[in-house]
Amino acid sequence: MATSNSVSTIFTNYVPAANAYGSSNNSNYVGSYNSNYDMATSLFQPSSSQSAQLDSYAQNALAKALDLYTNKKYTQAIAVFKQAIGYSPSSSTAINAYNYMAQSYLQLGDNNSAINTYKKSLVADPSQDATHTSLAKIYYSQGNYSSAVNEFAKAAKLNPSSGNIYSLGQGYMADGQYNNAMKEFAQVRRMAPNQSYGDFGMGQVYAKQGQYSDAIASFQKAIKINPKDWNAYSEMGYALADSGQLAQAQQVVSTLQPNNANLSSQLSTYIYGKTKPQMTSKAYSMFGSPLLTVMGPGTKVADLGNYNMVNPNAQQTFSVAFQFSKPMDVASVQNVQNWTISRSSGTSLSQDYNYGMPIQPTEVSLPYNPTSVVYDPSSFTATVLFSINQNATADATIDPSHIQFGFNGKDITGMTMDPKANEYTGFSGFA
């Protein structure tokens, strides 16, 4: 066996020799050894004392920096956190200083410095799953989902808690890795069956993929587990709205309103955006001569407008104004090709133009499109302008109550008209 050169072996070899001889012949050697040992000890003790003192300085600096942080003096706090790290770079105090310093940078809106600080903290101690998660959340907020997933995965590997696995699932979902996200959320559900967030996450993945019935079912499971999971209610409301179940989504708004007004308001706004625009009422027209749509079959054209219409072949511009339920796209409303003017027909004779009676030779022809349309964004009102011509014998007739106005344009968000409320006649109203 080779001779060991370890300190313990040397010490063992020497001590028995001194004890065995115990004579003045060896006293000089033993004394020399003890003297060297004492010198080494004396050199070590000041170093240990100095380290303890530096740790104390670091802790004091950390406490001061935390006071500054608590008082929202983030710039000053960062400077003192750096001092704490400088005093004792490899201590737990330094790790705390790094992490609080990163949070200070976040409060100042300096995400890049926060990222760099968290990375330094992880170099000092790579086993911090919470720090990996904090770093991941910054990447997530920046839309850098692949980096977020990488950090969430490290956190979950270090500490496979249901919370860390849930965060990893959220990262996968944001990155479009829906199958991986579903696996993580299913794992959360197995690990924490009495918690709602496994089903909640699965519902989010289904909704992202347009599988709204499955999404709604998952959110309902989450709510059954935790009847106060208002986020699950909210997400279910979005899924209902996206699937066209607007009335049911509105019921969710009513449930949320007394419990979480913020979520309720956000969902209500979203439902409003998903609601198709409607023609809701007639409005007062400031342009042209308002058409009296209450007048029925056989109305003389000469009785509609000004005195000029008693003359053969006279022409006059008439108007009808409509109010919409939502802000409309100006270009869409003012495009005359999106409007139609026609003789109405319905399921009964009362709804038909001229009550379904044969059209007389004296009946005027209607223009298929308006002459122009003027839209007022402040009142959601469109004024439709069109011309009516008197005939050559000045005895033209018309049925204003059964003239049908139709619109097939879009609102300001691009939503098309509700087909149940995009037409109007004076007799039937809006349909």
C-alpha positions as CSV (number, residue, x, y, z in Angstrom):
1,M,0.0,0.0,0.0
2,A,1.3,3.4,-0.8
3,T,2.2,5.7,2.0
4,S,-0.5,8.2,2.8
5,N,0.4,11.9,2.8
6,S,-2.8,13.0,4.5
7,V,-2.7,15.4,7.5
8,S,-4.3,12.8,9.7
9,T,-1.6,10.2,8.8
10,I,1.2,12.6,9.5
11,F,-0.3,13.6,12.7
12,T,-0.7,9.9,13.8
13,N,2.9,9.1,13.0
14,Y,4.3,12.0,14.9
15,V,2.4,12.0,18.1
16,P,3.3,8.4,19.2
17,A,7.0,9.1,18.6
18,A,7.0,12.1,20.9
19,N,5.0,10.1,23.5
20,A,7.2,7.1,23.2
21,Y,10.4,8.8,23.8
22,G,9.2,11.4,26.2
23,S,12.8,12.5,26.7
24,S,14.7,15.6,26.5
25,N,16.2,14.2,23.3
26,N,12.9,14.7,21.5
27,S,11.6,17.7,23.3
28,N,13.0,20.1,20.7
29,Y,11.2,18.2,17.9
30,V,7.9,18.0,19.8
31,G,8.1,21.6,20.8
32,S,8.8,22.6,17.2
33,Y,5.7,20.7,16.0
34,N,3.5,22.2,18.7
35,S,4.8,25.6,17.8
36,N,3.9,25.2,14.1
37,Y,0.5,23.9,15.0
38,D,-0.2,26.8,17.3
39,M,0.9,29.2,14.5
40,A,-1.5,27.5,12.0
41,T,-4.3,27.8,14.5
42,S,-3.5,31.4,15.2
43,L,-3.6,32.1,11.5
44,F,-6.9,30.3,11.0
45,Q,-8.8,31.9,13.9
46,P,-8.5,35.5,12.7
47,S,-9.7,34.3,9.2
48,S,-12.8,32.7,10.8
49,S,-13.4,35.7,12.9
50,Q,-13.1,37.9,9.9
51,S,-15.6,35.8,8.0
52,A,-18.1,36.0,10.8
53,Q,-17.6,39.7,10.9
54,L,-18.3,40.0,7.1
55,D,-21.4,37.8,7.5
56,S,-22.6,40.2,10.2
57,Y,-21.9,43.2,7.9
58,A,-23.8,41.4,5.1
59,Q,-26.8,40.7,7.4
60,N,-26.9,44.3,8.6
61,A,-26.7,45.6,5.0
62,L,-29.5,43.2,4.0
63,A,-31.7,44.4,6.8
64,K,-31.1,48.1,5.8
65,A,-31.8,47.3,2.2
66,L,-35.1,45.5,3.1
67,D,-36.2,48.6,5.0
68,L,-35.5,50.7,1.9
69,Y,-37.4,48.1,-0.2
70,T,-40.4,48.1,2.1
71,N,-40.5,51.9,1.8
72,K,-40.4,51.6,-2.0
73,K,-37.0,53.3,-2.3
74,Y,-35.9,50.7,-4.8
75,T,-32.9,52.5,-6.3
76,Q,-31.3,53.0,-2.9
77,A,-32.2,49.5,-1.9
78,I,-30.4,48.0,-4.9
79,A,-27.2,49.8,-3.9
80,V,-27.4,48.4,-0.4
81,F,-28.3,44.9,-1.6
82,K,-25.1,45.0,-3.7
83,Q,-23.1,45.9,-0.5
84,A,-24.6,42.9,1.3
85,I,-23.6,40.6,-1.6
86,G,-20.1,42.1,-1.6
87,Y,-19.6,41.4,2.1
88,S,-20.5,37.7,1.8
89,P,-20.9,36.6,-1.8
90,S,-21.5,32.9,-1.2
91,S,-23.7,33.1,1.9
92,S,-27.5,32.6,2.2
93,T,-27.6,36.4,2.9
94,A,-26.2,37.0,-0.5
95,I,-28.9,34.7,-2.1
96,N,-31.6,36.7,-0.3
97,A,-30.0,40.0,-1.4
98,Y,-29.9,38.8,-5.1
99,N,-33.6,37.8,-5.1
100,Y,-34.8,41.0,-3.4
101,M,-32.6,43.1,-5.7
102,A,-34.2,41.4,-8.7
103,Q,-37.6,42.3,-7.3
104,S,-36.5,45.8,-6.9
105,Y,-35.5,46.0,-10.5
106,L,-38.9,44.6,-11.4
107,Q,-40.5,47.4,-9.4
108,L,-38.5,49.9,-11.4
109,G,-39.6,48.2,-14.7
110,D,-36.0,47.1,-15.5
111,N,-36.7,43.5,-16.5
112,N,-33.3,42.8,-18.1
113,S,-31.5,43.7,-14.9
114,A,-33.9,41.5,-12.9
115,I,-33.2,38.6,-15.3
116,N,-29.4,39.1,-14.9
117,T,-29.8,39.3,-11.1
118,Y,-31.8,36.1,-10.9
119,K,-29.3,34.3,-13.0
120,K,-26.5,35.4,-10.6
121,S,-28.5,34.1,-7.7
122,L,-28.9,30.8,-9.5
123,V,-25.1,30.6,-10.2
124,A,-24.6,31.0,-6.4
125,D,-27.2,28.4,-5.6
126,P,-28.7,26.4,-8.5
127,S,-31.1,24.5,-6.3
128,Q,-33.6,27.4,-5.8
129,D,-36.8,26.3,-7.5
130,A,-38.6,29.5,-6.5
131,T,-36.0,31.6,-8.2
132,H,-36.3,29.5,-11.4
133,T,-40.0,30.2,-11.2
134,S,-39.5,33.9,-10.7
135,L,-37.2,34.1,-13.7
136,A,-39.7,32.1,-15.8
137,K,-42.5,34.5,-14.9
138,I,-40.4,37.4,-16.3
139,Y,-39.8,35.5,-19.6
140,Y,-43.5,34.6,-19.6
141,S,-44.5,38.3,-19.3
142,Q,-42.2,39.2,-22.2
143,G,-43.8,36.6,-24.4
144,N,-40.5,34.5,-24.4
145,Y,-42.4,31.3,-23.7
146,S,-39.7,28.9,-24.7
147,S,-37.3,30.3,-22.1
148,A,-40.2,30.4,-19.6
149,V,-40.8,26.7,-20.2
150,N,-37.1,26.0,-19.7
151,E,-37.1,27.7,-16.2
152,F,-40.5,26.2,-15.2
153,A,-39.2,22.8,-16.1
154,K,-36.0,23.3,-13.9
155,A,-38.2,24.4,-11.0
156,A,-40.4,21.3,-11.4
157,K,-37.4,19.0,-11.5
158,L,-35.9,20.5,-8.4
159,N,-39.3,20.4,-6.6
160,P,-42.0,18.4,-8.3
161,S,-44.8,20.1,-6.3
162,S,-48.3,20.5,-7.8
163,G,-47.7,24.3,-7.9
164,N,-44.5,24.0,-9.9
165,I,-46.0,21.4,-12.3
166,Y,-49.1,23.7,-12.8
167,S,-46.7,26.6,-13.7
168,L,-45.0,24.3,-16.2
169,G,-48.3,23.5,-17.7
170,Q,-49.1,27.2,-18.1
171,G,-45.8,27.7,-19.8
172,Y,-46.4,24.8,-22.2
173,M,-49.9,26.2,-23.0
174,A,-48.6,29.7,-23.7
175,D,-45.9,28.2,-26.0
176,G,-48.6,26.3,-27.9
177,Q,-47.5,22.9,-26.7
178,Y,-51.0,21.8,-25.8
179,N,-50.4,18.1,-25.5
180,N,-47.6,18.7,-23.0
181,A,-49.7,21.2,-21.1
182,M,-52.6,18.8,-20.8
183,K,-50.2,16.1,-19.4
184,E,-49.0,18.5,-16.7
185,F,-52.5,19.6,-15.7
186,A,-53.6,16.0,-15.6
187,Q,-50.7,15.3,-13.3
188,V,-51.7,18.2,-11.1
189,R,-55.3,16.8,-10.9
190,R,-53.9,13.4,-9.8
191,M,-51.6,15.0,-7.2
192,A,-54.2,17.4,-5.8
193,P,-57.6,15.9,-6.5
194,N,-59.2,18.2,-3.9
195,Q,-57.9,21.3,-5.6
196,S,-59.6,23.0,-8.6
197,Y,-56.6,24.2,-10.6
198,G,-55.9,20.8,-12.4
199,D,-59.3,20.9,-14.0
200,F,-59.0,24.7,-14.4
201,G,-55.8,24.3,-16.5
202,M,-57.3,21.5,-18.6
203,G,-60.3,23.7,-19.3
204,Q,-57.9,26.4,-20.5
205,V,-56.2,24.1,-22.9
206,Y,-59.5,22.8,-24.3
207,A,-60.6,26.4,-24.8
208,K,-57.4,27.3,-26.6
209,Q,-58.0,24.5,-29.1
210,G,-61.7,25.5,-29.6
211,Q,-63.0,22.5,-27.8
212,Y,-65.6,24.6,-25.9
213,S,-67.9,21.9,-24.7
214,D,-64.9,20.1,-23.1
215,A,-63.6,23.4,-21.7
216,I,-66.9,24.2,-20.1
217,A,-67.2,20.7,-18.6
218,S,-63.7,21.1,-17.1
219,F,-64.4,24.5,-15.6
220,Q,-67.6,23.1,-14.1
221,K,-65.6,20.4,-12.5
222,A,-63.2,23.0,-11.0
223,I,-66.2,25.0,-9.7
224,K,-67.7,21.8,-8.2
225,I,-64.5,21.3,-6.3
226,N,-64.2,24.9,-5.3
227,P,-67.4,26.9,-5.6
228,K,-65.5,30.1,-5.0
229,D,-63.0,29.6,-7.8
230,W,-64.1,32.9,-9.5
231,N,-61.3,32.5,-12.2
232,A,-63.0,29.2,-13.2
233,Y,-66.3,31.0,-13.5
234,S,-64.7,33.7,-15.6
235,E,-62.9,31.3,-18.0
236,M,-66.2,29.3,-18.4
237,G,-67.9,32.6,-19.3
238,Y,-65.3,33.2,-22.0
239,A,-65.8,29.7,-23.4
240,L,-69.5,30.1,-23.4
241,A,-69.2,33.4,-25.3
242,D,-66.8,32.0,-27.8
243,S,-69.2,29.1,-28.5
244,G,-72.0,31.6,-29.1
245,Q,-73.9,30.9,-25.9
246,L,-74.1,34.6,-25.0
247,A,-77.1,34.3,-22.7
248,Q,-75.4,31.7,-20.6
249,A,-72.2,33.8,-20.6
250,Q,-74.2,36.7,-19.3
251,Q,-75.5,34.6,-16.4
252,V,-71.9,34.0,-15.4
253,V,-71.4,37.8,-15.4
254,S,-74.3,38.0,-12.9
255,T,-72.7,35.4,-10.7
256,L,-69.4,37.1,-10.7
257,Q,-70.6,40.7,-10.2
258,P,-71.2,40.5,-6.4
259,N,-68.1,38.3,-5.9
260,N,-65.4,39.7,-8.2
261,A,-66.4,42.9,-9.9
262,N,-63.2,43.1,-11.9
263,L,-63.6,39.7,-13.5
264,S,-67.3,40.4,-14.0
265,S,-66.6,43.7,-15.8
266,Q,-63.9,42.2,-18.1
267,L,-66.2,39.3,-19.1
268,S,-69.1,41.7,-19.7
269,T,-66.9,43.7,-22.0
270,Y,-65.8,40.6,-23.9
271,I,-69.4,39.4,-24.3
272,Y,-70.3,42.8,-25.6
273,G,-67.6,42.5,-28.2
274,K,-68.9,39.1,-29.2
275,T,-72.5,40.3,-29.5
276,K,-73.6,40.8,-33.1
277,P,-74.8,44.4,-33.8
278,Q,-78.5,45.1,-34.3
279,M,-80.7,47.7,-35.8
280,T,-82.6,48.7,-32.7
281,S,-84.7,51.8,-33.4
282,K,-85.6,54.5,-35.9
283,A,-84.0,57.8,-35.2
284,Y,-84.7,61.4,-36.2
285,S,-83.1,62.3,-39.5
286,M,-81.3,65.6,-40.1
287,F,-80.9,65.0,-43.8
288,G,-83.5,65.0,-46.6
289,S,-87.2,64.7,-46.1
290,P,-88.0,62.0,-43.5
291,L,-90.1,59.2,-45.0
292,L,-93.3,58.6,-43.1
293,T,-93.1,54.9,-42.8
294,V,-96.5,54.7,-41.0
295,M,-98.3,55.5,-44.2
296,G,-99.8,52.4,-45.9
297,P,-100.6,51.0,-49.4
298,G,-101.9,53.4,-52.0
299,T,-100.2,56.5,-50.6
300,K,-99.8,59.2,-53.2
301,V,-96.2,60.2,-53.8
302,A,-97.4,63.8,-54.2
303,D,-98.5,63.6,-50.5
304,L,-95.0,62.5,-49.3
305,G,-92.8,65.3,-50.1
306,N,-92.8,69.0,-50.9
307,Y,-94.9,70.8,-53.4
308,N,-92.5,69.9,-56.2
309,M,-93.7,66.2,-56.1
310,V,-97.1,67.2,-57.6
311,N,-95.2,67.8,-60.9
312,P,-94.8,65.0,-63.5
313,N,-91.4,63.3,-63.3
314,A,-90.3,65.2,-60.2
315,Q,-87.7,63.7,-58.0
316,Q,-87.0,64.1,-54.3
317,T,-84.5,62.7,-51.8
318,F,-86.0,61.1,-48.7
319,S,-84.3,59.7,-45.6
320,V,-84.8,57.1,-42.9
321,A,-82.4,57.0,-39.9
322,F,-81.6,53.9,-37.8
323,Q,-79.8,53.5,-34.6
324,F,-77.5,50.5,-33.9
325,S,-76.9,48.6,-30.7
326,K,-73.1,49.0,-30.9
327,P,-70.4,51.3,-32.5
328,M,-70.3,50.5,-36.1
329,D,-67.5,50.6,-38.7
330,V,-67.9,53.9,-40.5
331,A,-66.8,52.7,-43.9
332,S,-69.0,49.7,-43.7
333,V,-72.1,51.7,-42.8
334,Q,-71.5,54.3,-45.4
335,N,-70.9,51.8,-48.2
336,V,-74.2,51.9,-50.0
337,Q,-73.6,48.4,-51.4
338,N,-74.1,47.1,-47.8
339,W,-77.7,48.4,-47.8
340,T,-80.8,47.3,-49.7
341,I,-84.2,48.9,-50.3
342,S,-86.9,46.5,-51.4
343,R,-90.6,45.6,-51.2
344,S,-91.2,43.5,-48.1
345,S,-92.5,40.0,-48.1
346,G,-93.5,38.0,-45.0
347,T,-95.3,34.9,-43.7
348,S,-98.6,36.7,-44.0
349,L,-100.3,39.1,-46.4
350,S,-100.2,41.8,-43.7
351,Q,-96.4,41.7,-43.9
352,D,-96.3,41.8,-47.7
353,Y,-95.9,45.0,-49.7
354,N,-99.3,46.4,-50.6
355,Y,-100.8,43.7,-48.3
356,G,-100.1,41.2,-51.0
357,M,-102.4,42.8,-53.5
358,P,-101.3,43.1,-57.2
359,I,-98.9,45.9,-57.9
360,Q,-100.6,48.7,-59.9
361,P,-99.0,50.4,-62.9
362,T,-98.9,53.6,-60.9
363,E,-96.7,52.1,-58.2
364,V,-93.2,53.6,-58.1
365,S,-90.0,51.6,-58.5
366,L,-87.7,51.6,-55.5
367,P,-83.9,52.0,-55.9
368,Y,-82.1,48.8,-54.9
369,N,-79.3,50.7,-53.0
370,P,-79.4,54.1,-51.3
371,T,-78.0,57.2,-52.9
372,S,-75.8,57.7,-49.8
373,V,-75.5,56.9,-46.1
374,V,-74.3,59.2,-43.4
375,Y,-73.1,57.7,-40.1
376,D,-72.8,59.5,-36.8
377,P,-70.4,57.5,-34.5
378,S,-71.5,59.5,-31.4
379,S,-75.0,58.2,-31.5
380,F,-74.5,55.0,-33.5
381,T,-77.0,56.4,-36.1
382,A,-77.0,55.9,-39.8
383,T,-79.1,58.1,-42.1
384,V,-80.1,56.3,-45.4
385,L,-80.8,58.7,-48.3
386,F,-82.6,57.6,-51.4
387,S,-84.6,59.1,-54.2
388,I,-88.2,58.6,-55.2
389,N,-89.5,59.7,-58.7
390,Q,-92.9,60.9,-59.6
391,N,-94.3,59.4,-62.7
392,A,-95.2,61.1,-66.0
393,T,-98.9,61.4,-65.1
394,A,-98.2,62.7,-61.5
395,D,-100.3,60.0,-59.9
396,A,-97.6,57.6,-58.6
397,T,-98.4,55.6,-55.5
398,I,-96.3,53.9,-52.9
399,D,-96.6,51.8,-49.7
400,P,-94.1,53.4,-47.3
401,S,-95.0,51.0,-44.4
402,H,-93.8,48.0,-46.4
403,I,-90.5,49.4,-47.7
404,Q,-87.8,47.1,-46.4
405,F,-84.4,48.5,-45.4
406,G,-81.7,45.9,-44.9
407,F,-78.1,46.2,-43.8
408,N,-75.3,43.6,-43.9
409,G,-72.2,45.5,-42.8
410,K,-70.0,45.2,-39.7
411,D,-69.4,46.9,-36.3
412,I,-66.2,48.5,-35.3
413,T,-64.7,45.2,-34.2
414,G,-65.6,43.4,-37.5
415,M,-68.6,41.6,-36.1
416,T,-71.3,41.0,-38.8
417,M,-74.9,41.9,-38.2
418,D,-77.3,39.8,-36.2
419,P,-79.5,38.2,-38.9
420,K,-82.5,38.5,-36.5
421,A,-82.2,42.3,-36.4
422,N,-80.7,43.6,-39.7
423,E,-83.9,44.6,-41.5
424,Y,-86.7,47.2,-40.9
425,T,-90.1,47.9,-42.2
426,G,-92.6,50.4,-41.0
427,F,-95.3,47.8,-40.5
428,S,-93.2,45.0,-38.8
429,G,-90.5,47.0,-37.2
430,F,-87.0,45.5,-36.8
431,A,-86.3,41.9,-37.7
